[in-house]
Amino acid sequence: MNGAESLVATLVESGVDVCFGNPGTSEMHFVATLDRVAGMRAVLCLFEGVVTGAADGYGRMAGKPAATLLHLGPGLGNGWANLHNARRAASPIVNVVGDHAKYHVQYDAPLTSDVMALARTCSGWVHSSINSRSVAADGARAVQAARATPGQIATLILPADTAWDDADGLAPALPVQSAAPVSIEVVDDVAKALRASKRAAILIRGAGLLKPGLEAAGRVAEATGAKLICDTFVPRLQRGAGVVEIERIPYFAEQIVDFLAGYDTLVLVGGQPPVSFFAYPAKPSWCTPEGCRIVYLAQPHEDQLGALQALAEAVGAAPQAAKRPKLNVPDSPTGGLSQATAAMAIAKYLPEGAVLIDEAATSGLAPYGFTSTAAPHDYLGLTGGSIGWGLPVAVGAAVACPDRKIVCLHGDGGAMYTIQSLWTQAREKLDVINVIFANRSYAILNIELMRVGAGNGGPKALSMLDIGSPTLDFVKIAEGMGVSASRAETAEQFADQFADAVKQKGPRLIEAVL
Amino acid sequence: MNGAESLVATLVESGVDVCFGNPGTSEMHFVATLDRVAGMRAVLCLFEGVVTGAADGYGRMAGKPAATLLHLGPGLGNGWANLHNARRAASPIVNVVGDHAKYHVQYDAPLTSDVMALARTCSGWVHSSINSRSVAADGARAVQAARATPGQIATLILPADTAWDDADGLAPALPVQSAAPVSIEVVDDVAKALRASKRAAILIRGAGLLKPGLEAAGRVAEATGAKLICDTFVPRLQRGAGVVEIERIPYFAEQIVDFLAGYDTLVLVGGQPPVSFFAYPAKPSWCTPEGCRIVYLAQPHEDQLGALQALAEAVGAAPQAAKRPKLNVPDSPTGGLSQATAAMAIAKYLPEGAVLIDEAATSGLAPYGFTSTAAPHDYLGLTGGSIGWGLPVAVGAAVACPDRKIVCLHGDGGAMYTIQSLWTQAREKLDVINVIFANRSYAILNIELMRVGAGNGGPKALSMLDIGSPTLDFVKIAEGMGVSASRAETAEQFADQFADAVKQKGPRLIEAVL
């Protein structure tokens, strides 16, 4: 048994049985191992940004890490942006990066770079294996690190000689470090704060955004009058008919200020106070009202669900939340195609248990609104703000949840970052509907150009925000990668195509021309 | 005048008049400036790997830096791999990375990351501007740093408030730090070493690979019997009919060992001793024969051309090199399409002054061979080994050399990394012929899998090297981005399509099915 075999066997033993990869020469022993060690599914992606985004989507939906397989510094560089998004979602990822054999680094061969320094900028845990006999143990530690609540990116750098030299066998799985309990004193303090408050909001992130957490939070809200709120960009939120509702904080700083105005108490459950996404001249970065008391019920590494349930008891809440939205979907839309009419069709036909991935940017407001009372589903948001995330995340979510329909709503600008994802969707026959909102613009930047006080923009500036010349033909691009695709230019066309895609299995792309 | 205006005016004043960009909110003031400050051409790319690759291609061909415009840590991450390639080519790049306003970083908003730490891993020079009144001076320093011989990546991090706050005006251009002269003592020592040698090789990189350097080197070779050699992957090499020829070191370590066997002296001109690209079990990393004397004529920051010319005098060389290849191109090929028949057509129709960009990987051997006696041209190689480089570099080379035909030879696997380049080629109407060698495989990895001693590979391993399922349709993908495209399946089809593309202006893609 060589180091690579001991590592893959250890990963499988530790519950990591999917590897998204784009390997090169230095990873060939890891690749060869896939046939020698049972139990690891390998999913090839044509670009490392797809690899890391897929690992993010998988981590969010499977609740456990996938492994990646990246090729030296450049592979990690290509995967960096979606690791950033994953880090901001606290997704668990075992990020395996091949490197030159240790003795080879001294020669400064063309692919040499400081992989450790690069890994430190995007990881919660980093280790470079010293030799082939410690790789298995390092793998077990990487899985443990990735799974530590709330989840993090554990980067294991694998010098090629640690993969090909002899090893002793697999390492046993290490215990998963579960969420730290919240003390009853903290819970009681929060309960007191809520009682003392005239107007309170409870901001929830992490495990509290799944049904049981929302249920407990809903009981607290009904007992205390507190409002339940979540970040604009959430890692994973369960929502729709029958699920206790939570209100999303708006995107722009001045909207957040208005949204929070009048609150005297902000309770944090796994999150931080909301701030402006960007800085703007003469606009606030900090959005919590002056004098508002901030109390932490649970930190990100703590047991948010347990804390919410304990808080419900502490405030004497009823045993069940009463307020839940009923299923309420619009009629199938007619007329012109807009984000609103597209959203009506999406809400109407969204199947129960769907995973809704939202990188629709400016086109995402109406879909978010209309789906709030659609069939219950999981919603994944762009936590790190780095575009080119949605299509890869759809790959990972589909691998994690083969029996659920994945619906990926995407802006055209962001879609072009990691468009190679479509090929992996086709190759793995993943059940994904990709909706590309083609407004042929980085539309958000037209708004931001004015908001930053840079004026309306002259022709050269505006041309840098315009992706309509030449027009991107997403139908051809998707077909070129083996994904069935169609274009919708009216609401009826969109509704027909979306309804049809819901009925079929396998990947599909709809270009929604806005 | 604000900081962004002072910066752009300074860049233009310093000779940087092209900016490849993919900006976001934090760069909006820079963008707005494009209409207020004259002289900066802005080229939009749909992904930052295209931005940095284009800057590499521009730097190599223009001999001066372009600016980039990247959006925070994720934008830099997306551009990292092609910055790695550029760093390995010593390309001059002024790498401008927007960041959050300094006072905003404390709030850890979603796009926050350690941009400085990330920039350090891919830059030769890094600075983050302190305030708007120093941005202009920082810009002048960045240009000076980028242009210091042999060229480097100078990363200027631009916090948003340094762009929008008031500035005093542009900063004057700083003197370009030219190549350091090589002392006559060093030249004489090398001349002595060559005289004492029974069999010598002169390894040239950098400025020595342009015509005047090759001319001087050719004189030395004829006077001393030394062999002229260059790295497998060169930043820029002038070659073809009438240009003194230099032999390329082969790729694999054991081939390099054979290639250098029997040499007692290795003279280095701007380069380092050749080493194995990767490490392999029981194969050498160091390839220079034991006992071979290594002498440095010029370091990378020194004047390679001057040193070669002085060496020619020191060895009493004739005033002109006599040995140069004559124009010798094959007949137009017939029959099956292979890299050899494609190469024949490329060599036959390659126009004088073309820029030949080579990321053809395993399909590149025959094209390199056949074009050695084609019309004189510039040849650009994949210096950093990170694939997804060629198509972006074609963008930059075409912007730098609007009157020259750019021919980009690309493997299909690498092409999918930065396929978005085609859109910018279409948008800017760049005169590029993209040839995609579609062998539907990461073919090099099939060789490497065996070379690393990992065995032949079972079905799962081999599937990770196979990109043929589903088949990528590069014609559709290119058309989807506005580039005319065709597919060739016979030698005649390829020759006709390539000859036709040479006659036309503007971007074109040929999928060569191997």
Interface residues (C-beta under 8 A of the other chain):
Chain A: G21 P23 G24 T25 S26 M28 H29 V31 A32 T33 L34 D35 R36 A42 L44 L46 F47 G49 G73 P74 G75 G77 N78 W80 A81 L83 H84 N85 R88 H100 A101 Y103 H104 Y107 D108 A109 P110 L111 S113 D114 A117 L118 R120 T121 C122 A160 D161 W164 F233 Q272 V275 S276 F277 F278 A279 P281 S285 W286 T383 G384 G385 S386 G388 G413 M416 Y417 I419 Q420 W423 A426 R427 I444 L445 E448 L449 R451 V452 G453 A454 G455 G457 G458 P459 K460 A461 S463 M464 L465 D466 I467 S469 P470 T471 L472 D473 F474 V475 K476 I477 E479 G480 M481 G482
Chain B: G21 P23 G24 T25 S26 M28 H29 V31 A32 T33 L34 D35 R36 A42 L44 L46 F47 G49 G73 P74 G75 G77 N78 W80 A81 L83 H84 N85 R88 H100 A101 Y103 H104 Y107 D108 A109 P110 L111 S113 D114 A117 L118 R120 T121 C122 A160 D161 W164 F233 Q272 V275 S276 F277 F278 A279 P281 S285 W286 T383 G384 G385 S386 G388 G413 M416 Y417 I419 Q420 W423 A426 R427 I444 L445 E448 L449 R451 V452 G453 A454 G455 G457 G458 P459 K460 A461 S463 M464 L465 D466 I467 S469 P470 T471 L472 D473 F474 V475 K476 I477 E479 G480 M481 G482
